[in-house]
Amino acid sequence: MLESLNLGMNKTVEKLRTFFKITNAAFDFMQAIQSATNTPIFANKMHQLHKLALIEIEKDAPNLAFIDALLAEMEGLAEINNTLKPRFPSGEIPVGE
């Protein structure tokens, strides 16, 4: 039973490692494009959270409670970012409001 639990946890950690490697690569790629096009690169809190999560998850014994807290903060930040965008009806652009 314990071995089964450890195997499941190892798979979860491996999935998280893969996820955070990919997301960090995507953030790095975005910044490379910004740099190549002379677009200013601003500090990005979401990128910093993903970097912290990758550093933690790559440890031999990662603190999953810390990863969970980082994921919760990422989720909250994503919700804030989505609510700040205007929600226009599909296919319509408001004029002169």
N, CA, C and O atoms as CSV, one atom per row, in Angstrom:
chain,resi,resn,atom,element,x,y,z
A,1,MET,N,N,0.824,-1.196,0.000
A,1,MET,CA,C,0.000,0.000,0.000
A,1,MET,C,C,0.868,1.261,0.000
A,1,MET,O,O,0.626,2.191,-0.768
A,2,LEU,N,N,1.878,1.279,0.868
A,2,LEU,CA,C,2.766,2.434,0.958
A,2,LEU,C,C,3.545,2.634,-0.334
A,2,LEU,O,O,3.754,3.765,-0.772
A,3,GLU,N,N,3.979,1.522,-0.947
A,3,GLU,CA,C,4.695,1.616,-2.220
A,3,GLU,C,C,3.798,2.204,-3.300
A,3,GLU,O,O,4.253,2.998,-4.123
A,4,SER,N,N,2.525,1.818,-3.301
A,4,SER,CA,C,1.568,2.347,-4.270
A,4,SER,C,C,1.380,3.846,-4.082
A,4,SER,O,O,1.294,4.593,-5.057
A,5,LEU,N,N,1.315,4.286,-2.828
A,5,LEU,CA,C,1.181,5.706,-2.523
A,5,LEU,C,C,2.414,6.473,-2.984
A,5,LEU,O,O,2.297,7.546,-3.576
A,6,ASN,N,N,3.601,5.921,-2.713
A,6,ASN,CA,C,4.849,6.561,-3.145
A,6,ASN,C,C,4.951,6.627,-4.660
A,6,ASN,O,O,5.422,7.625,-5.204
A,7,LEU,N,N,4.514,5.572,-5.352
A,7,LEU,CA,C,4.548,5.561,-6.808
A,7,LEU,C,C,3.643,6.649,-7.365
A,7,LEU,O,O,4.015,7.354,-8.304
A,8,GLY,N,N,2.445,6.785,-6.781
A,8,GLY,CA,C,1.522,7.834,-7.215
A,8,GLY,C,C,2.081,9.217,-6.958
A,8,GLY,O,O,1.925,10.114,-7.786
A,9,MET,N,N,2.734,9.401,-5.815
A,9,MET,CA,C,3.323,10.698,-5.481
A,9,MET,C,C,4.477,11.012,-6.423
A,9,MET,O,O,4.642,12.158,-6.842
A,10,ASN,N,N,5.278,10.003,-6.759
A,10,ASN,CA,C,6.394,10.215,-7.688
A,10,ASN,C,C,5.889,10.632,-9.063
A,10,ASN,O,O,6.491,11.484,-9.718
A,11,LYS,N,N,4.784,10.032,-9.499
A,11,LYS,CA,C,4.207,10.417,-10.794
A,11,LYS,C,C,3.704,11.854,-10.753
A,11,LYS,O,O,3.862,12.599,-11.720
A,12,THR,N,N,3.099,12.241,-9.636
A,12,THR,CA,C,2.611,13.609,-9.477
A,12,THR,C,C,3.773,14.590,-9.517
A,12,THR,O,O,3.691,15.623,-10.183
A,13,VAL,N,N,4.842,14.279,-8.818
A,13,VAL,CA,C,6.021,15.155,-8.801
A,13,VAL,C,C,6.612,15.251,-10.199
A,13,VAL,O,O,7.003,16.337,-10.628
A,14,GLU,N,N,6.684,14.136,-10.917
A,14,GLU,CA,C,7.228,14.158,-12.277
A,14,GLU,C,C,6.353,14.997,-13.212
A,14,GLU,O,O,6.869,15.729,-14.056
A,15,LYS,N,N,5.037,14.890,-13.063
A,15,LYS,CA,C,4.124,15.700,-13.878
A,15,LYS,C,C,4.309,17.185,-13.571
A,15,LYS,O,O,4.318,18.016,-14.479
A,16,LEU,N,N,4.455,17.512,-12.295
A,16,LEU,CA,C,4.668,18.909,-11.915
A,16,LEU,C,C,6.004,19.417,-12.437
A,16,LEU,O,O,6.100,20.559,-12.887
A,17,ARG,N,N,7.035,18.580,-12.382
A,17,ARG,CA,C,8.346,18.986,-12.926
A,17,ARG,C,C,8.223,19.299,-14.407
A,17,ARG,O,O,8.722,20.321,-14.877
A,18,THR,N,N,7.561,18.419,-15.138
A,18,THR,CA,C,7.378,18.639,-16.579
A,18,THR,C,C,6.585,19.915,-16.826
A,18,THR,O,O,6.957,20.727,-17.673
A,19,PHE,N,N,5.492,20.093,-16.086
A,19,PHE,CA,C,4.654,21.274,-16.249
A,19,PHE,C,C,5.444,22.556,-16.025
A,19,PHE,O,O,5.377,23.477,-16.839
A,20,PHE,N,N,6.197,22.622,-14.922
A,20,PHE,CA,C,6.911,23.856,-14.612
A,20,PHE,C,C,8.119,24.074,-15.530
A,20,PHE,O,O,8.507,25.219,-15.761
A,21,LYS,N,N,8.711,23.020,-16.049
A,21,LYS,CA,C,9.773,23.192,-17.047
A,21,LYS,C,C,9.194,23.816,-18.312
A,21,LYS,O,O,9.793,24.715,-18.902
A,22,ILE,N,N,8.026,23.331,-18.723
A,22,ILE,CA,C,7.390,23.855,-19.940
A,22,ILE,C,C,6.940,25.297,-19.748
A,22,ILE,O,O,7.174,26.138,-20.616
A,23,THR,N,N,6.298,25.592,-18.625
A,23,THR,CA,C,5.810,26.965,-18.429
A,23,THR,C,C,6.965,27.951,-18.310
A,23,THR,O,O,6.877,29.068,-18.819
A,24,ASN,N,N,8.041,27.556,-17.648
A,24,ASN,CA,C,9.198,28.449,-17.555
A,24,ASN,C,C,9.836,28.654,-18.923
A,24,ASN,O,O,10.281,29.757,-19.241
A,25,ALA,N,N,9.883,27.607,-19.728
A,25,ALA,CA,C,10.414,27.745,-21.091
A,25,ALA,C,C,9.541,28.698,-21.907
A,25,ALA,O,O,10.052,29.494,-22.695
A,26,ALA,N,N,8.231,28.613,-21.717
A,26,ALA,CA,C,7.317,29.511,-22.433
A,26,ALA,C,C,7.530,30.969,-22.014
A,26,ALA,O,O,7.554,31.863,-22.861
A,27,PHE,N,N,7.683,31.205,-20.714
A,27,PHE,CA,C,7.959,32.570,-20.243
A,27,PHE,C,C,9.305,33.067,-20.797
A,27,PHE,O,O,9.412,34.218,-21.219
A,28,ASP,N,N,10.321,32.208,-20.795
A,28,ASP,CA,C,11.633,32.589,-21.329
A,28,ASP,C,C,11.542,32.890,-22.822
A,28,ASP,O,O,12.164,33.835,-23.309
A,29,PHE,N,N,10.769,32.089,-23.545
A,29,PHE,CA,C,10.586,32.300,-24.981
A,29,PHE,C,C,9.895,33.638,-25.236
A,29,PHE,O,O,10.289,34.386,-26.131
A,30,MET,N,N,8.868,33.935,-24.446
A,30,MET,CA,C,8.160,35.208,-24.579
A,30,MET,C,C,9.125,36.380,-24.358
A,30,MET,O,O,9.089,37.369,-25.090
A,31,GLN,N,N,9.972,36.257,-23.356
A,31,GLN,CA,C,10.930,37.324,-23.083
A,31,GLN,C,C,11.982,37.423,-24.190
A,31,GLN,O,O,12.447,38.521,-24.494
A,32,ALA,N,N,12.361,36.308,-24.790
A,32,ALA,CA,C,13.316,36.336,-25.900
A,32,ALA,C,C,12.714,37.069,-27.099
A,32,ALA,O,O,13.398,37.837,-27.776
A,33,ILE,N,N,11.434,36.825,-27.350
A,33,ILE,CA,C,10.754,37.536,-28.445
A,33,ILE,C,C,10.684,39.026,-28.134
A,33,ILE,O,O,10.935,39.857,-29.007
A,34,GLN,N,N,10.344,39.368,-26.889
A,34,GLN,CA,C,10.289,40.777,-26.510
A,34,GLN,C,C,11.651,41.430,-26.678
A,34,GLN,O,O,11.744,42.563,-27.151
A,35,SER,N,N,12.690,40.738,-26.300
A,35,SER,CA,C,14.043,41.267,-26.432
A,35,SER,C,C,14.422,41.442,-27.902
A,35,SER,O,O,15.017,42.451,-28.281
A,36,ALA,N,N,14.073,40.456,-28.725
A,36,ALA,CA,C,14.407,40.510,-30.149
A,36,ALA,C,C,13.672,41.628,-30.874
A,36,ALA,O,O,14.167,42.155,-31.870
A,37,THR,N,N,12.496,41.991,-30.379
A,37,THR,CA,C,11.708,43.042,-31.019
A,37,THR,C,C,11.833,44.378,-30.297
A,37,THR,O,O,11.062,45.306,-30.543
A,38,ASN,N,N,12.813,44.461,-29.406
A,38,ASN,CA,C,13.051,45.682,-28.627
A,38,ASN,C,C,11.832,46.126,-27.826
A,38,ASN,O,O,11.632,47.320,-27.601
A,39,THR,N,N,11.030,45.174,-27.400
A,39,THR,CA,C,9.884,45.450,-26.553
A,39,THR,C,C,10.361,45.406,-25.103
A,39,THR,O,O,11.076,44.481,-24.718
A,40,PRO,N,N,9.977,46.386,-24.303
A,40,PRO,CA,C,10.412,46.364,-22.904
A,40,PRO,C,C,9.954,45.087,-22.190
A,40,PRO,O,O,8.833,44.618,-22.386
A,41,ILE,N,N,10.830,44.547,-21.375
A,41,ILE,CA,C,10.511,43.363,-20.586
A,41,ILE,C,C,10.263,43.817,-19.152
A,41,ILE,O,O,11.147,44.370,-18.498
A,42,PHE,N,N,9.061,43.576,-18.685
A,42,PHE,CA,C,8.690,43.974,-17.337
A,42,PHE,C,C,8.702,42.758,-16.421
A,42,PHE,O,O,8.525,41.624,-16.866
A,43,ALA,N,N,8.912,43.011,-15.145
A,43,ALA,CA,C,8.849,41.932,-14.163
A,43,ALA,C,C,7.452,41.325,-14.210
A,43,ALA,O,O,6.452,42.039,-14.278
A,44,ASN,N,N,7.400,40.007,-14.174
A,44,ASN,CA,C,6.142,39.304,-14.292
A,44,ASN,C,C,5.990,38.407,-13.067
A,44,ASN,O,O,6.738,37.445,-12.893
A,45,LYS,N,N,5.023,38.729,-12.227
A,45,LYS,CA,C,4.843,37.974,-10.989
A,45,LYS,C,C,4.540,36.505,-11.258
A,45,LYS,O,O,5.021,35.630,-10.539
A,46,MET,N,N,3.748,36.230,-12.287
A,46,MET,CA,C,3.407,34.840,-12.596
A,46,MET,C,C,4.676,34.061,-12.963
A,46,MET,O,O,4.849,32.915,-12.546
A,47,HIS,N,N,5.550,34.682,-13.737
A,47,HIS,CA,C,6.811,34.030,-14.106
A,47,HIS,C,C,7.650,33.748,-12.861
A,47,HIS,O,O,8.242,32.675,-12.738
A,48,GLN,N,N,7.700,34.694,-11.958
A,48,GLN,CA,C,8.454,34.495,-10.722
A,48,GLN,C,C,7.889,33.340,-9.894
A,48,GLN,O,O,8.645,32.550,-9.328
A,49,LEU,N,N,6.571,33.245,-9.826
A,49,LEU,CA,C,5.939,32.138,-9.097
A,49,LEU,C,C,6.282,30.794,-9.748
A,49,LEU,O,O,6.541,29.810,-9.054
A,50,HIS,N,N,6.281,30.761,-11.075
A,50,HIS,CA,C,6.625,29.528,-11.784
A,50,HIS,C,C,8.097,29.166,-11.578
A,50,HIS,O,O,8.435,27.988,-11.468
A,51,LYS,N,N,8.964,30.165,-11.524
A,51,LYS,CA,C,10.385,29.902,-11.255
A,51,LYS,C,C,10.567,29.302,-9.863
A,51,LYS,O,O,11.301,28.329,-9.688
A,52,LEU,N,N,9.888,29.894,-8.871
A,52,LEU,CA,C,9.971,29.373,-7.502
A,52,LEU,C,C,9.466,27.934,-7.434
A,52,LEU,O,O,10.060,27.086,-6.767
A,53,ALA,N,N,8.370,27.673,-8.128
A,53,ALA,CA,C,7.808,26.323,-8.114
A,53,ALA,C,C,8.768,25.328,-8.767
A,53,ALA,O,O,8.920,24.211,-8.274
A,54,LEU,N,N,9.413,25.714,-9.861
A,54,LEU,CA,C,10.364,24.823,-10.524
A,54,LEU,C,C,11.563,24.540,-9.630
A,54,LEU,O,O,12.027,23.403,-9.547
A,55,ILE,N,N,12.056,25.560,-8.972
A,55,ILE,CA,C,13.195,25.372,-8.061
A,55,ILE,C,C,12.822,24.384,-6.961
A,55,ILE,O,O,13.607,23.497,-6.624
A,56,GLU,N,N,11.622,24.539,-6.401
A,56,GLU,CA,C,11.198,23.655,-5.313
A,56,GLU,C,C,10.943,22.232,-5.796
A,56,GLU,O,O,11.367,21.274,-5.151
A,57,ILE,N,N,10.252,22.086,-6.928
A,57,ILE,CA,C,9.857,20.754,-7.388
A,57,ILE,C,C,11.056,19.944,-7.871
A,57,ILE,O,O,10.985,18.717,-7.931
A,58,GLU,N,N,12.148,20.609,-8.215
A,58,GLU,CA,C,13.329,19.879,-8.667
A,58,GLU,C,C,14.210,19.392,-7.521
A,58,GLU,O,O,15.210,18.714,-7.755
A,59,LYS,N,N,13.854,19.727,-6.300
A,59,LYS,CA,C,14.604,19.226,-5.145
A,59,LYS,C,C,14.355,17.725,-4.988
A,59,LYS,O,O,13.353,17.198,-5.471
A,60,ASP,N,N,15.276,17.048,-4.309
A,60,ASP,CA,C,15.116,15.608,-4.068
A,60,ASP,C,C,13.861,15.301,-3.268
A,60,ASP,O,O,13.177,14.311,-3.527
A,61,ALA,N,N,13.563,16.148,-2.302
A,61,ALA,CA,C,12.354,15.983,-1.484
A,61,ALA,C,C,11.589,17.307,-1.488
A,61,ALA,O,O,11.676,18.081,-0.535
A,62,PRO,N,N,10.836,17.563,-2.569
A,62,PRO,CA,C,10.140,18.853,-2.662
A,62,PRO,C,C,9.039,18.982,-1.610
A,62,PRO,O,O,8.386,18.009,-1.232
A,63,ASN,N,N,8.862,20.211,-1.157
A,63,ASN,CA,C,7.810,20.522,-0.193
A,63,ASN,C,C,6.519,20.756,-0.986
A,63,ASN,O,O,6.307,21.834,-1.542
A,64,LEU,N,N,5.671,19.740,-1.029
A,64,LEU,CA,C,4.451,19.836,-1.827
A,64,LEU,C,C,3.446,20.825,-1.250
A,64,LEU,O,O,2.613,21.355,-1.986
A,65,ALA,N,N,3.511,21.081,0.044
A,65,ALA,CA,C,2.633,22.094,0.646
A,65,ALA,C,C,3.012,23.483,0.105
A,65,ALA,O,O,2.144,24.316,-0.157
A,66,PHE,N,N,4.318,23.714,-0.055
A,66,PHE,CA,C,4.782,24.987,-0.621
A,66,PHE,C,C,4.350,25.104,-2.085
A,66,PHE,O,O,3.915,26.169,-2.523
A,67,ILE,N,N,4.472,24.004,-2.843
A,67,ILE,CA,C,4.032,23.993,-4.241
A,67,ILE,C,C,2.534,24.282,-4.307
A,67,ILE,O,O,2.083,25.050,-5.156
A,68,ASP,N,N,1.774,23.674,-3.418
A,68,ASP,CA,C,0.335,23.895,-3.375
A,68,ASP,C,C,0.016,25.359,-3.093
A,68,ASP,O,O,-0.897,25.923,-3.694
A,69,ALA,N,N,0.763,25.973,-2.184
A,69,ALA,CA,C,0.557,27.403,-1.870
A,69,ALA,C,C,0.889,28.266,-3.085
A,69,ALA,O,O,0.186,29.234,-3.375
A,70,LEU,N,N,1.963,27.914,-3.794
A,70,LEU,CA,C,2.321,28.663,-5.003
A,70,LEU,C,C,1.240,28.515,-6.071
A,70,LEU,O,O,0.883,29.488,-6.736
A,71,LEU,N,N,0.719,27.300,-6.234
A,71,LEU,CA,C,-0.346,27.074,-7.211
A,71,LEU,C,C,-1.597,27.885,-6.857
A,71,LEU,O,O,-2.257,28.429,-7.742
A,72,ALA,N,N,-1.919,27.963,-5.578
A,72,ALA,CA,C,-3.072,28.760,-5.148
A,72,ALA,C,C,-2.853,30.239,-5.465
A,72,ALA,O,O,-3.772,30.928,-5.908
A,73,GLU,N,N,-1.639,30.717,-5.235
A,73,GLU,CA,C,-1.339,32.119,-5.551
A,73,GLU,C,C,-1.399,32.364,-7.057
A,73,GLU,O,O,-1.875,33.410,-7.498
A,74,MET,N,N,-0.916,31.402,-7.847
A,74,MET,CA,C,-0.989,31.519,-9.308
A,74,MET,C,C,-2.438,31.580,-9.766
A,74,MET,O,O,-2.791,32.373,-10.638
A,75,GLU,N,N,-3.269,30.741,-9.173
A,75,GLU,CA,C,-4.684,30.714,-9.534
A,75,GLU,C,C,-5.352,32.045,-9.198
A,75,GLU,O,O,-6.126,32.571,-9.998
A,76,GLY,N,N,-5.057,32.588,-8.024
A,76,GLY,CA,C,-5.614,33.876,-7.638
A,76,GLY,C,C,-5.161,34.994,-8.563
A,76,GLY,O,O,-5.952,35.861,-8.934
A,77,LEU,N,N,-3.888,34.972,-8.933
A,77,LEU,CA,C,-3.350,35.982,-9.849
A,77,LEU,C,C,-3.993,35.854,-11.232
A,77,LEU,O,O,-4.295,36.861,-11.873
A,78,ALA,N,N,-4.199,34.631,-11.683
A,78,ALA,CA,C,-4.852,34.412,-12.982
A,78,ALA,C,C,-6.280,34.951,-12.968
A,78,ALA,O,O,-6.731,35.546,-13.947
A,79,GLU,N,N,-6.989,34.744,-11.860
A,79,GLU,CA,C,-8.348,35.269,-11.753
A,79,GLU,C,C,-8.349,36.792,-11.797
A,79,GLU,O,O,-9.195,37.396,-12.456
A,80,ILE,N,N,-7.407,37.410,-11.101
A,80,ILE,CA,C,-7.310,38.879,-11.122
A,80,ILE,C,C,-7.011,39.362,-12.533
A,80,ILE,O,O,-7.625,40.318,-13.008
A,81,ASN,N,N,-6.070,38.705,-13.204
A,81,ASN,CA,C,-5.709,39.106,-14.570
A,81,ASN,C,C,-6.894,38.975,-15.519
A,81,ASN,O,O,-7.064,39.805,-16.411
A,82,ASN,N,N,-7.706,37.953,-15.340
A,82,ASN,CA,C,-8.863,37.757,-16.218
A,82,ASN,C,C,-9.971,38.750,-15.935
A,82,ASN,O,O,-10.700,39.124,-16.855
A,83,THR,N,N,-10.125,39.190,-14.693
A,83,THR,CA,C,-11.212,40.114,-14.387
A,83,THR,C,C,-10.875,41.536,-14.793
A,83,THR,O,O,-11.774,42.368,-14.917
A,84,LEU,N,N,-9.613,41.832,-15.001
A,84,LEU,CA,C,-9.234,43.184,-15.396
A,84,LEU,C,C,-9.473,43.434,-16.879
A,84,LEU,O,O,-9.519,44.587,-17.309
A,85,LYS,N,N,-9.623,42.383,-17.660
A,85,LYS,CA,C,-9.838,42.535,-19.098
A,85,LYS,C,C,-11.300,42.847,-19.358
A,85,LYS,O,O,-12.185,42.275,-18.721
A,86,PRO,N,N,-11.555,43.757,-20.297
A,86,PRO,CA,C,-12.957,44.047,-20.615
A,86,PRO,C,C,-13.619,42.824,-21.243
A,86,PRO,O,O,-12.992,42.078,-21.995
A,87,ARG,N,N,-14.875,42.637,-20.928
A,87,ARG,CA,C,-15.620,41.491,-21.466
A,87,ARG,C,C,-16.620,42.018,-22.508
A,87,ARG,O,O,-17.770,42.321,-22.190
A,88,PHE,N,N,-16.149,42.118,-23.756
A,88,PHE,CA,C,-17.006,42.592,-24.829
A,88,PHE,C,C,-17.838,41.438,-25.376
A,88,PHE,O,O,-17.380,40.297,-25.408
A,89,PRO,N,N,-19.049,41.735,-25.801
A,89,PRO,CA,C,-19.847,40.688,-26.451
A,89,PRO,C,C,-19.124,40.197,-27.703
A,89,PRO,O,O,-18.433,40.968,-28.368
A,90,SER,N,N,-19.282,38.935,-28.016
A,90,SER,CA,C,-18.619,38.339,-29.166
A,90,SER,C,C,-18.963,39.082,-30.452
A,90,SER,O,O,-20.135,39.309,-30.750
A,91,GLY,N,N,-17.949,39.454,-31.203
A,91,GLY,CA,C,-18.131,40.093,-32.497
A,91,GLY,C,C,-18.461,41.564,-32.458
A,91,GLY,O,O,-18.674,42.168,-33.509
A,92,GLU,N,N,-18.512,42.156,-31.297
A,92,GLU,CA,C,-18.874,43.576,-31.204
A,92,GLU,C,C,-17.751,44.358,-30.531
A,92,GLU,O,O,-17.122,43.887,-29.583
A,93,ILE,N,N,-17.520,45.544,-31.037
A,93,ILE,CA,C,-16.563,46.438,-30.403
A,93,ILE,C,C,-17.330,47.695,-30.014
A,93,ILE,O,O,-17.880,48.377,-30.879
A,94,PRO,N,N,-17.372,48.008,-28.725
A,94,PRO,CA,C,-18.113,49.204,-28.304
A,94,PRO,C,C,-17.444,50.476,-28.833
A,94,PRO,O,O,-16.221,50.609,-28.784
A,95,VAL,N,N,-18.238,51.387,-29.328
A,95,VAL,CA,C,-17.713,52.634,-29.888
A,95,VAL,C,C,-18.246,53.798,-29.071
A,95,VAL,O,O,-19.439,53.869,-28.776
A,96,GLY,N,N,-17.349,54.713,-28.708
A,96,GLY,CA,C,-17.740,55.958,-28.067
A,96,GLY,C,C,-18.361,55.821,-26.691
A,96,GLY,O,O,-19.241,56.603,-26.330
A,97,GLU,N,N,-17.926,54.855,-25.928
A,97,GLU,CA,C,-18.475,54.734,-24.574
A,97,GLU,C,C,-17.726,55.605,-23.603
A,97,GLU,O,O,-18.052,55.629,-22.417
